[in-house]
Amino acid sequence: MIALLSVGPFALPMIWWHPKLKVAWKVVITLATLVLTWMAYQAMIAALKQLEEQMKLLRKSGLI
């Protein structure tokens, strides 16, 4: 669980190699990880766009 929270999808092979975990749980964990990774990616893109807009406003105002 710590690996998933730390490195996200890079920890998925450890999930799939776990011998005692049922396949259904592996699929659920994989899908949840992929959805959360996609959401984090979208949030990062939105934050970068907002930062870019703020930088444009600062440049127009002459503060930078």
Contacts in CASP RR format, 6 or more apart in sequence:
PFRMAT RR
TARGET T0000
AUTHOR 0000-0000-0000
METHOD contacts of the structure
MODEL  1
MIALLSVGPFALPMIWWHPKLKVAWKVVITLATLVLTWMAYQAMIAALKQ
LEEQMKLLRKSGLI
3 11 0 8 1.000
3 14 0 8 1.000
4 11 0 8 1.000
4 12 0 8 1.000
4 15 0 8 1.000
4 29 0 8 1.000
4 33 0 8 1.000
8 33 0 8 1.000
8 36 0 8 1.000
8 37 0 8 1.000
9 33 0 8 1.000
9 34 0 8 1.000
9 37 0 8 1.000
11 33 0 8 1.000
12 29 0 8 1.000
12 30 0 8 1.000
12 33 0 8 1.000
15 21 0 8 1.000
15 26 0 8 1.000
15 29 0 8 1.000
15 30 0 8 1.000
16 26 0 8 1.000
16 30 0 8 1.000
18 26 0 8 1.000
55 64 0 8 1.000
58 64 0 8 1.000
END
